[in-house]
Every structure is written in C-alpha cells, then in structure tokens.
C-alpha cells in the first residue's frame, strides 16, 4: 500500500474526497435537473421543450463567450499560488477575472436581448422564441459571477461549494420555480422564467461560500496583486478553445433548430443530456484532479502524477461502464420511462451519443493533464479541429438523418477530439492511464451483461421496475467478476477509504473482501 505520508497517498485522498462529494452532489443535481427537464417535456410537449432548449443554448453561448476561458485559468492559478502560499496573487487572480469577464457579460446580455426578435425570425423561423431569448439573456451576468466565484473555491481543491450552489441549490430552486409557474398557467414562458430565476440567485450564495468558508476576498489585510496579464496569457488560447467548445456543445441543437422543427430539437435534447450522464464520473473526479495535478507538477512530483492519472482513469471507467451498457442496450425503454412515448424516436440517438460520451470519459483526464503542464495551445488546436469537423458533419448529416444525424456527428467529433487530447498528452508527458486492470474491468462487465441482458430482454421485459432490479443484479455480478479477475489494486483501497472519510460511509467489510483478492 502506498506510504501514508507520501504525496501519492495524499493526492489520491484529495481526489477521492473531492470525488465523493462530487458524486453525491452531481447525482442529486442531475436527478433534480432531470426532473426539471421531465416536467417541462411531459407538461408542455416536445415542441415547447425545444424552445426552452434553444433559449438555454443561446444563454450558454453568450456566457461562455463572456467567460473567455478564465474559469479554468482561475482554478489553475489559485491552486498554483496556493501551493506557493501566495495569498496576494490568489486574491488578484479572482479580482482580475471579474474585471475582464463581467463587463463582457453585460454586453452579451444586451446583444441577445435586443437581437432576440431578429434571431427568432430569421435564424430559427420561430417568432415564439423571442420572449424566451429575452428571458434567458437576463441570466448571463449572474452566471458569469457564479462561475468565477466557484472556480475560486475549486482552486482550493474543495468541491463542496460547487455542489451546494450548482448541483443542489440551483436545481432545487429551479424545479420548484418551474412547477409553480407551470401550475399558475404561464406555460413555456414560466418554464424559462423559473430556470433563469435560479441562475440569478446563484452568485450571491457562491460569493458567501468563497468569502466566509474558503478565502476572504473582502479582507483588506491581504492586498491583491493584479495578475491580469499572466491570467490572460494563460487563458488566451482557451478563449479560442471556448469558441470551439461552443461550436461543439451547441452546433447540433442550433442546426436542428435551423433545419428541423422545435419538436425534433426537444427529442434530441432529451437524448443528449441522458447520454451526458456518462460524464458524471469524469466530472466528479476530473474537476478536483486538475488542481491536484497542477500542484504535483509545481512540486515536481511527476511519478505521483503518473500514478494518480492511471488510478483515477480506472475508477472513472469502472463507474461509467454499467450506465453506458444500460443506455445502449435499453435505450428505447430509458427514453420512454424518463420522458414519455413521444420521445422514443430518440432511442437510436441515445445509443450513438452514449458511445461517444463513454469514450470521452475514458480519455477525459488528458485535458487536465495538458492544463497542468500549461499546454493550453494544444487544447485550443484540438478543439478547433473538432469544432470544424462537428460543423461539417452536422451540416451534412442533419438534413439527411435528422436527430440521428446530429447524434452521429456529435459522437464522431467527441471521439476524434479525445483521441487528439490523449495522443498529445502522451507525446508531451510519456504518460498514459490505461493499465491491464482496466481491461479486466471490461471483461467483468461483458461477463455480467451476458447474464443479465437476455433475462431482461427476453424473459421479464424492460419496465422501470425490472430495469431497476436487474441493474442492481448486474452491479452485484459486476463486483463479483471484478474480484474473480483480480481487478482491484492497493490504490483502490486508498480511494475507497478516503471516500468513506468524506461521506461518512462504512465500506470496511467491502475493503476486507477486496483485500483477499489482491
């Protein structure tokens, strides 16, 4: 077992504790976020749900443009200066980001608000979208401030406050507000208003946690050292990477809105966030991985960085694989159960997208590795290549195959980009995370699904109850085969123990079982 005092042990514990709270918060947030989408989709239908998705897409694009990649820069430099004990530059990093991004967010909000009618009529050919866009434009400056404040807390390698604000508060308030407005008869406009109202309140809570629990920005004893130039030059390539990321994130939805109907936009945006659930593992581990990796790099602990890269990738893959198989093999049932019969036509799109996001999870830590080495230009180039491919594929495939065309374009592009990240990170660091134990995990999952799938498909049928029961059976078989194939390693026990310490769970008996099969 790794030495308790080693940097490897300390780093694994940081990541595991962050991932533990990250998984809990992400699960709660996604459940509540899904409930919001399900309420809108079922209550209003695919067409109105599509209008809300287009409004949210417009706000997300404007927010990302205003953020100009600075949230990643904040995480990197706050963590870096934390490692050096430089409080003045930590404060300067956060204040510099506000000076740059907040004025841009005001401009973006005005452009979207004033141009809402033109966009609705001449781009999406849907005048009903105008008020939706105006409502969502209001949230842009508030979302910017939230992202800046939360990036500061993440830079201190503490995910709790992002979970409290982004996952729990936002999604809880959003679902309550949406239900109230829909019950009062405000329809699609009420759904948009409830969504934005939650965003408007987020920065106040985020700033409270940053100021009172993490780092007192208002403390006059710490004089801020401006780092606008340093922060800008680190984030400058990420500005372009953000543009490429915007294209990647929203080209499919926007082109569906242009070529197809709001109803098809709604169906696709039921399949897409479902597939994105597979990002939960990489997101929970990856957000805390980047600042930990940056600190290890700053201290010159390269071998420890190599080891946590492999260990965390294995855990991501192990947790994502069962959900990926469920989405692929029972896509129709998943869409019907979550959103209703109107959305079953998105089943094929769900399977296609799930494959792309599974591959993304497997190679997803390559990006924070590149960021910790300061190689943001590589991320920029890879993103632009992927964005160009995404635009071309969506333009070619959506007119031919509609929703499925958008899914194919997105899955192919995600795969292409993550392979670029992975190969670039390997060329620079000579580190790759794929160990033999990962392939043992794949073998264990295949053995489990060969038992569960035919029973579910051909004997008991795919209902919500049967899928829930058989998924539990699958997980039990999965764990059994992981033991038989000796997939666990000593580092896994370190991670499990750290998660227990963070969440207060008791898995001693599980660890004792695993210990016997090492």
C-alpha positions as CSV (number, residue, x, y, z in Angstrom):
1,X,0.0,0.0,0.0
2,X,1.3,3.5,-0.7
3,X,3.1,5.1,2.2
4,X,0.6,7.1,4.3
5,X,2.9,10.1,4.3
6,X,3.6,10.1,0.6
7,X,2.4,12.7,-1.9
8,X,0.7,9.9,-3.8
9,X,-1.4,8.9,-0.9
10,X,-2.2,12.5,0.0
11,X,-3.1,13.3,-3.6
12,X,-5.3,10.2,-4.0
13,X,-7.1,11.1,-0.8
14,X,-7.7,14.6,-2.0
15,X,-9.1,13.4,-5.3
16,X,-11.2,10.7,-3.7
17,X,-12.7,13.0,-1.1
18,X,-13.4,15.6,-3.8
19,X,-14.9,12.9,-6.0
20,X,-17.0,11.5,-3.1
21,X,-18.8,14.8,-2.5
22,X,-18.7,15.4,-6.3
23,X,-20.5,12.2,-7.0
24,X,-23.1,12.8,-4.3
25,X,-23.8,16.4,-5.5
26,X,-23.7,15.5,-9.1
27,X,-26.1,12.7,-8.6
28,X,-28.5,14.9,-6.7
29,X,-28.1,17.7,-9.2
30,X,-28.6,15.5,-12.2
31,X,-31.6,13.9,-10.6
32,X,-33.2,17.3,-9.9
33,X,-32.1,18.7,-13.3
34,X,-33.6,15.7,-15.0
35,X,-36.8,16.2,-13.0
36,X,-36.9,19.8,-14.3
37,X,-36.5,18.6,-17.9
38,X,-39.0,15.8,-17.4
39,X,-41.6,18.2,-16.0
40,X,-41.1,20.6,-19.0
41,X,-41.0,17.8,-21.6
42,X,-44.1,16.0,-20.3
43,X,-46.2,19.0,-19.3
44,X,-45.5,21.1,-22.4
45,X,-44.6,18.6,-25.1
46,X,-41.5,18.2,-27.4
47,X,-42.1,21.5,-29.3
48,X,-42.2,23.9,-26.3
49,X,-39.4,21.9,-24.6
50,X,-37.4,22.5,-27.8
51,X,-38.0,26.3,-27.5
52,X,-36.7,26.3,-23.9
53,X,-33.6,24.3,-25.0
54,X,-32.9,26.8,-27.7
55,X,-33.1,29.7,-25.2
56,X,-30.8,27.9,-22.8
57,X,-28.4,27.3,-25.7
58,X,-28.3,31.0,-26.5
59,X,-27.6,31.9,-22.9
60,X,-24.9,29.3,-22.6
61,X,-23.1,30.5,-25.8
62,X,-23.2,34.1,-24.6
63,X,-21.9,33.1,-21.1
64,X,-19.1,31.1,-22.5
65,X,-18.0,33.9,-24.8
66,X,-18.0,36.3,-21.9
67,X,-16.1,33.9,-19.7
68,X,-13.3,33.7,-22.3
69,X,-11.8,30.6,-20.7
70,X,-11.0,32.4,-17.4
71,X,-12.7,29.9,-15.1
72,X,-10.0,27.3,-16.0
73,X,-7.3,30.0,-15.5
74,X,-8.7,30.8,-12.1
75,X,-8.6,27.1,-11.0
76,X,-5.1,26.7,-12.3
77,X,-3.6,29.9,-10.8
78,X,-5.4,29.8,-7.5
79,X,-4.2,26.2,-7.0
80,X,-0.7,27.1,-8.2
81,X,-0.4,30.1,-5.8
82,X,-1.9,28.1,-3.0
83,X,0.9,25.6,-3.4
84,X,3.3,28.6,-3.1
85,X,1.4,30.3,-0.2
86,X,0.9,33.5,-2.2
87,X,-2.4,34.9,-0.8
88,X,-2.0,38.3,-2.6
89,X,-1.9,36.7,-6.0
90,X,-4.8,34.3,-5.2
91,X,-6.9,37.4,-4.5
92,X,-5.5,39.2,-7.5
93,X,-6.5,36.2,-9.7
94,X,-10.1,36.3,-8.7
95,X,-10.5,40.1,-9.0
96,X,-8.7,40.2,-12.3
97,X,-11.1,37.6,-13.7
98,X,-14.1,39.8,-12.6
99,X,-12.6,42.9,-14.2
100,X,-12.3,41.1,-17.6
101,X,-15.4,38.9,-17.7
102,X,-18.2,40.9,-16.0
103,X,-18.2,43.8,-18.5
104,X,-18.3,41.4,-21.4
105,X,-21.3,39.6,-19.8
106,X,-23.3,42.9,-19.7
107,X,-22.5,43.5,-23.4
108,X,-23.5,39.9,-24.3
109,X,-26.8,40.2,-22.4
110,X,-27.7,43.4,-24.2
111,X,-26.9,42.0,-27.6
112,X,-29.1,38.9,-27.0
113,X,-31.9,40.9,-25.5
114,X,-32.1,43.5,-28.3
115,X,-31.5,41.0,-31.1
116,X,-33.9,38.3,-29.8
117,X,-36.7,39.0,-32.4
118,X,-34.2,39.0,-35.3
119,X,-32.7,35.7,-34.2
120,X,-36.0,34.1,-33.7
121,X,-37.5,35.1,-37.1
122,X,-34.5,35.0,-39.4
123,X,-32.4,32.1,-38.0
124,X,-34.9,29.8,-36.3
125,X,-38.1,30.8,-38.2
126,X,-40.0,30.7,-34.9
127,X,-41.3,34.1,-33.6
128,X,-42.5,32.4,-30.4
129,X,-38.8,32.1,-29.4
130,X,-38.4,35.9,-29.0
131,X,-39.6,36.2,-25.4
132,X,-37.7,33.0,-24.4
133,X,-34.4,34.5,-25.6
134,X,-35.1,37.8,-23.8
135,X,-35.8,36.0,-20.5
136,X,-32.6,33.9,-20.8
137,X,-30.5,36.9,-21.6
138,X,-31.1,38.3,-18.1
139,X,-29.2,35.4,-16.5
140,X,-25.9,35.9,-18.4
141,X,-24.1,38.3,-15.9
142,X,-25.3,36.3,-12.9
143,X,-24.0,33.1,-14.4
144,X,-20.6,34.7,-15.1
145,X,-20.2,35.8,-11.5
146,X,-21.2,32.4,-10.2
147,X,-18.6,30.6,-12.4
148,X,-15.8,33.0,-11.2
149,X,-16.6,32.6,-7.5
150,X,-17.0,28.8,-7.8
151,X,-13.8,28.5,-9.8
152,X,-12.0,30.2,-6.9
153,X,-13.3,27.5,-4.4
154,X,-12.4,24.7,-6.8
155,X,-8.8,26.1,-7.0
156,X,-8.6,25.4,-3.2
157,X,-9.4,21.8,-4.1
158,X,-12.8,21.8,-2.4
159,X,-15.8,20.8,-4.5
160,X,-18.4,21.1,-1.7
161,X,-19.4,24.6,-2.6
162,X,-19.8,24.0,-6.3
163,X,-22.0,21.1,-5.2
164,X,-24.0,23.2,-2.8
165,X,-24.6,26.1,-5.3
166,X,-24.6,24.5,-8.7
167,X,-25.9,21.0,-8.1
168,X,-28.2,21.3,-5.1
169,X,-29.4,24.9,-4.8
170,X,-29.8,25.7,-8.5
171,X,-31.6,22.5,-9.4
172,X,-33.8,22.5,-6.3
173,X,-34.9,26.1,-6.7
174,X,-35.3,25.6,-10.5
175,X,-37.7,22.7,-10.3
176,X,-39.8,24.4,-7.6
177,X,-40.0,27.6,-9.5
178,X,-40.8,25.8,-12.8
179,X,-43.6,23.8,-11.2
180,X,-45.1,26.9,-9.6
181,X,-45.1,28.9,-12.8
182,X,-46.5,26.0,-14.8
183,X,-49.2,25.5,-12.2
184,X,-50.1,29.2,-12.5
185,X,-50.6,28.7,-16.2
186,X,-47.5,30.6,-17.5
187,X,-46.7,27.7,-19.9
188,X,-43.3,27.8,-21.8
189,X,-42.6,31.3,-20.6
190,X,-43.0,30.2,-17.0
191,X,-40.6,27.3,-17.6
192,X,-37.9,29.7,-18.9
193,X,-38.5,32.2,-16.1
194,X,-38.2,29.6,-13.4
195,X,-34.9,28.4,-15.0
196,X,-33.4,31.9,-15.1
197,X,-34.6,32.9,-11.6
198,X,-32.5,30.1,-10.2
199,X,-29.4,31.4,-12.1
200,X,-30.0,35.0,-10.9
201,X,-29.7,33.9,-7.2
202,X,-26.7,31.6,-7.6
203,X,-23.8,34.2,-7.4
204,X,-25.0,35.5,-4.0
205,X,-24.7,32.1,-2.5
206,X,-21.4,31.3,-4.3
207,X,-19.8,34.5,-3.1
208,X,-20.9,33.8,0.5
209,X,-19.1,30.4,0.4
210,X,-16.0,31.9,-1.2
211,X,-15.8,34.8,1.3
212,X,-16.8,33.0,4.5
213,X,-15.6,29.5,4.0
214,X,-12.7,29.5,1.6
215,X,-10.8,32.8,1.0
216,X,-11.9,36.2,2.3
217,X,-11.8,38.4,-0.9
218,X,-13.0,41.4,1.1
219,X,-10.2,41.1,3.7
220,X,-8.3,44.4,3.4
221,X,-5.2,42.9,5.2
222,X,-4.4,40.9,2.0
223,X,-3.5,43.3,-0.8
224,X,-4.4,42.0,-4.2
225,X,-1.5,41.6,-6.7
226,X,-3.1,42.1,-10.1
227,X,-2.3,39.2,-12.5
228,X,-4.4,40.2,-15.5
229,X,-1.5,39.8,-17.9
230,X,-0.5,36.4,-16.5
231,X,-4.1,35.2,-16.3
232,X,-4.9,36.5,-19.8
233,X,-1.9,34.9,-21.5
234,X,-2.7,31.5,-19.9
235,X,-6.4,31.8,-20.8
236,X,-5.9,33.4,-24.2
237,X,-5.7,30.1,-26.0
238,X,-8.7,28.9,-24.0
239,X,-10.7,31.9,-25.5
240,X,-10.4,30.1,-28.8
241,X,-10.9,26.8,-27.2
242,X,-14.1,28.2,-25.7
243,X,-15.3,29.2,-29.1
244,X,-14.6,25.7,-30.4
245,X,-16.3,24.3,-27.3
246,X,-19.3,26.4,-28.0
247,X,-19.5,25.0,-31.5
248,X,-19.1,21.5,-30.2
249,X,-21.8,22.0,-27.5
250,X,-24.4,23.8,-29.5
251,X,-24.0,23.2,-33.2
252,X,-26.2,20.1,-33.1
253,X,-29.0,21.9,-31.2
254,X,-28.8,25.1,-33.3
255,X,-28.6,23.3,-36.7
256,X,-31.6,21.1,-35.7
257,X,-33.4,24.3,-34.9
258,X,-32.5,25.7,-38.3
259,X,-33.1,22.6,-40.5
260,X,-35.8,20.8,-38.5
261,X,-38.6,21.6,-36.1
262,X,-38.7,22.6,-32.4
263,X,-40.1,19.1,-31.7
264,X,-37.0,17.4,-33.1
265,X,-34.9,19.8,-31.0
266,X,-36.8,18.7,-28.0
267,X,-36.4,15.0,-28.7
268,X,-32.7,15.4,-29.3
269,X,-32.3,17.4,-26.1
270,X,-33.9,14.5,-24.2
271,X,-31.3,12.0,-25.6
272,X,-28.3,14.3,-25.3
273,X,-28.4,15.1,-21.5
274,X,-29.2,11.5,-20.8
275,X,-26.0,10.4,-22.6
276,X,-24.1,13.2,-20.8
277,X,-24.9,11.4,-17.6
278,X,-21.8,9.3,-18.6
279,X,-19.7,12.4,-17.9
280,X,-20.7,12.3,-14.3
281,X,-17.7,10.0,-13.4
282,X,-15.1,12.1,-15.3
283,X,-16.7,15.3,-13.9
284,X,-16.6,14.2,-10.3
285,X,-13.0,13.1,-10.4
286,X,-11.7,15.4,-13.1
287,X,-12.6,18.8,-11.6
288,X,-10.5,18.1,-8.5
289,X,-7.9,16.2,-10.5
290,X,-6.7,19.3,-12.4
291,X,-5.7,21.4,-9.3
292,X,-4.2,18.4,-7.6
293,X,-2.2,17.6,-10.8
294,X,-1.1,21.3,-11.1
295,X,0.1,21.2,-7.5
296,X,2.0,18.0,-8.1
297,X,3.6,19.4,-11.3
298,X,4.6,22.6,-9.4
299,X,6.3,20.4,-6.8
300,X,8.0,18.2,-9.4
301,X,6.2,15.1,-8.2
302,X,5.8,13.7,-11.8
303,X,5.8,10.0,-10.8
304,X,3.0,10.6,-8.3
305,X,1.1,12.4,-11.1
306,X,1.6,9.4,-13.4
307,X,0.2,7.1,-10.8
308,X,-2.9,9.1,-9.9
309,X,-3.6,9.6,-13.7
310,X,-3.9,5.8,-14.0
311,X,-5.7,5.1,-10.8
312,X,-8.4,7.8,-11.4
313,X,-9.0,6.8,-15.0
314,X,-9.6,3.3,-13.9
315,X,-12.2,4.4,-11.4
316,X,-13.9,6.6,-13.9
317,X,-14.2,3.8,-16.4
318,X,-15.4,1.3,-13.7
319,X,-18.2,3.6,-12.6
320,X,-19.3,4.7,-16.1
321,X,-19.3,1.3,-17.8
322,X,-22.5,-0.1,-16.2
323,X,-24.5,3.0,-17.1
324,X,-23.2,3.0,-20.6
325,X,-24.3,-0.6,-21.2
326,X,-27.8,0.3,-19.8
327,X,-28.2,3.2,-22.2
328,X,-27.0,1.3,-25.2
329,X,-28.9,-2.0,-24.6
330,X,-32.2,-0.5,-23.3
331,X,-32.2,3.0,-25.0
332,X,-35.9,2.8,-26.0
333,X,-37.1,1.9,-22.5
334,X,-34.9,4.6,-21.0
335,X,-36.3,7.3,-23.2
336,X,-39.9,6.1,-22.6
337,X,-39.5,5.9,-18.9
338,X,-37.8,9.3,-18.4
339,X,-39.7,11.4,-21.0
340,X,-42.7,9.6,-22.3
341,X,-43.7,7.8,-25.5
342,X,-43.3,11.0,-27.7
343,X,-39.6,10.7,-27.2
344,X,-39.0,7.0,-28.1
345,X,-37.9,8.1,-31.6
346,X,-34.7,9.4,-29.9
347,X,-33.6,5.9,-28.8
348,X,-31.1,5.4,-31.5
349,X,-29.7,8.8,-30.9
350,X,-29.2,7.9,-27.2
351,X,-27.2,4.8,-28.1
352,X,-25.0,6.7,-30.5
353,X,-24.4,9.6,-28.1
354,X,-23.7,7.2,-25.2
355,X,-20.8,5.6,-27.1
356,X,-19.2,9.0,-27.8
357,X,-19.5,10.1,-24.1
358,X,-18.2,6.7,-22.9
359,X,-15.0,7.2,-25.0
360,X,-14.8,10.8,-23.7
361,X,-14.9,9.5,-20.1
362,X,-12.1,7.0,-20.8
363,X,-9.7,9.6,-22.1
364,X,-11.1,12.7,-20.4
365,X,-8.3,13.2,-17.9
366,X,-5.9,14.0,-20.8
367,X,-7.2,17.6,-20.8
368,X,-6.4,18.4,-17.2
369,X,-3.0,16.8,-17.6
370,X,-2.3,19.2,-20.5
371,X,-3.7,22.1,-18.5
372,X,-1.4,21.3,-15.5
373,X,1.6,21.3,-17.9
374,X,0.4,24.7,-19.2
375,X,-0.1,23.3,-22.8
376,X,-3.4,25.2,-23.4
377,X,-2.5,25.9,-27.1
378,X,-2.7,22.1,-27.8
379,X,-6.2,22.1,-26.3
380,X,-7.1,25.1,-28.5
381,X,-5.9,23.4,-31.7
382,X,-7.6,20.1,-30.9
383,X,-10.8,21.9,-30.1
384,X,-10.8,23.9,-33.3
385,X,-10.1,20.7,-35.4
386,X,-13.0,19.1,-33.6
387,X,-15.3,22.1,-34.0
388,X,-14.6,22.2,-37.7
389,X,-15.4,18.5,-38.0
390,X,-18.5,19.0,-36.0
391,X,-19.9,21.8,-38.1
392,X,-19.2,19.9,-41.3
393,X,-20.7,16.6,-40.0
394,X,-23.8,18.3,-38.6
395,X,-24.3,20.2,-41.9
396,X,-24.1,17.1,-43.9
397,X,-25.9,14.6,-41.7
398,X,-28.8,16.6,-40.1
399,X,-30.6,17.2,-43.4
400,X,-30.3,13.5,-44.3
401,X,-30.9,11.8,-40.9
402,X,-32.4,14.5,-38.6
403,X,-31.9,13.7,-34.9
404,X,-29.8,10.6,-35.6
405,X,-27.6,12.7,-37.9
406,X,-26.9,15.1,-35.1
407,X,-26.1,12.2,-32.8
408,X,-23.7,10.6,-35.2
409,X,-21.9,14.0,-35.8
410,X,-21.5,14.6,-32.1
411,X,-20.3,11.1,-31.2
412,X,-17.7,11.1,-34.0
413,X,-16.4,14.5,-33.1
414,X,-16.2,13.7,-29.4
415,X,-14.2,10.5,-30.2
416,X,-11.9,12.4,-32.6
417,X,-11.1,15.2,-30.1
418,X,-10.5,12.9,-27.1
419,X,-8.0,10.8,-29.2
420,X,-6.2,14.1,-30.1
421,X,-6.0,15.0,-26.4
422,X,-4.8,11.6,-25.4
423,X,-2.1,11.4,-28.0
424,X,-0.9,14.9,-27.3
425,X,-0.7,14.3,-23.6
426,X,1.2,11.1,-24.2
427,X,3.7,12.8,-26.5
428,X,4.5,15.5,-24.0
429,X,4.4,13.6,-20.7
430,X,5.0,10.0,-21.8
431,X,2.1,9.1,-19.5
432,X,-0.9,7.0,-20.5
433,X,-3.5,5.9,-18.0
434,X,-4.6,2.5,-19.5
435,X,-3.3,-0.4,-17.4
436,X,-4.1,-4.1,-17.6
437,X,-6.6,-3.8,-14.7
438,X,-8.8,-1.6,-17.0
439,X,-9.2,-4.5,-19.4
440,X,-10.0,-6.8,-16.6
441,X,-12.8,-4.4,-15.7
442,X,-14.1,-4.6,-19.3
443,X,-14.1,-8.4,-19.2
444,X,-16.0,-8.3,-15.9
445,X,-18.7,-6.1,-17.4
446,X,-19.1,-8.3,-20.5
447,X,-19.4,-11.4,-18.4
448,X,-22.1,-9.7,-16.3
449,X,-24.1,-8.3,-19.2
450,X,-24.1,-11.8,-20.9
451,X,-26.1,-13.0,-17.9
452,X,-28.4,-10.0,-17.3
453,X,-29.3,-8.9,-20.8
454,X,-31.1,-12.0,-22.2
455,X,-33.0,-12.4,-18.9
456,X,-34.2,-8.8,-19.0
457,X,-34.9,-8.6,-22.8
458,X,-36.5,-11.9,-23.4
459,X,-38.0,-13.2,-20.1
460,X,-39.1,-10.4,-17.8
461,X,-39.2,-7.4,-20.2
462,X,-37.9,-3.8,-19.9
463,X,-40.1,-1.8,-17.4
464,X,-38.9,0.7,-14.9
465,X,-39.2,-1.8,-12.1
466,X,-37.5,-4.7,-14.0
467,X,-34.7,-2.4,-15.2
468,X,-34.1,-1.2,-11.7
469,X,-33.9,-4.7,-10.2
470,X,-31.8,-6.1,-13.0
471,X,-29.4,-3.2,-12.8
472,X,-28.8,-4.0,-9.1
473,X,-28.3,-7.7,-10.1
474,X,-25.8,-6.5,-12.8
475,X,-23.9,-4.4,-10.3
476,X,-23.6,-7.4,-7.9
477,X,-22.4,-9.7,-10.7
478,X,-20.0,-6.9,-11.9
479,X,-18.4,-6.7,-8.4
480,X,-18.2,-10.5,-8.2
481,X,-16.4,-10.7,-11.5
482,X,-14.1,-7.8,-10.6
483,X,-13.0,-9.9,-7.6
484,X,-12.6,-13.1,-9.6
485,X,-10.5,-11.3,-12.3
486,X,-8.4,-9.5,-9.6
487,X,-9.2,-6.1,-11.0
488,X,-8.6,-4.2,-7.7
489,X,-5.3,-2.8,-6.6
490,X,-3.9,-1.3,-3.4
491,X,-4.6,2.3,-4.7
492,X,-8.3,1.4,-5.0
493,X,-8.4,0.8,-1.2
494,X,-6.9,4.2,-0.6
495,X,-9.5,5.9,-2.7
496,X,-12.4,3.9,-1.0
497,X,-11.1,4.8,2.5
498,X,-10.9,8.5,1.6
499,X,-14.4,8.5,0.2
500,X,-15.6,6.9,3.5
501,X,-13.9,9.6,5.5
502,X,-15.5,12.3,3.4
503,X,-19.1,10.9,3.2
504,X,-19.2,9.0,6.5
505,X,-19.9,5.8,4.7
506,X,-18.8,2.4,6.0
507,X,-17.2,0.1,3.4
508,X,-14.7,-1.6,5.7
509,X,-16.3,-5.0,5.0
510,X,-16.1,-4.4,1.2
511,X,-12.4,-3.5,1.6
512,X,-11.8,-6.6,3.6
513,X,-13.3,-8.7,0.8
514,X,-11.3,-6.9,-1.8
515,X,-8.1,-7.3,0.2
516,X,-8.4,-11.1,0.0
517,X,-8.5,-11.0,-3.8
518,X,-5.5,-8.7,-4.3
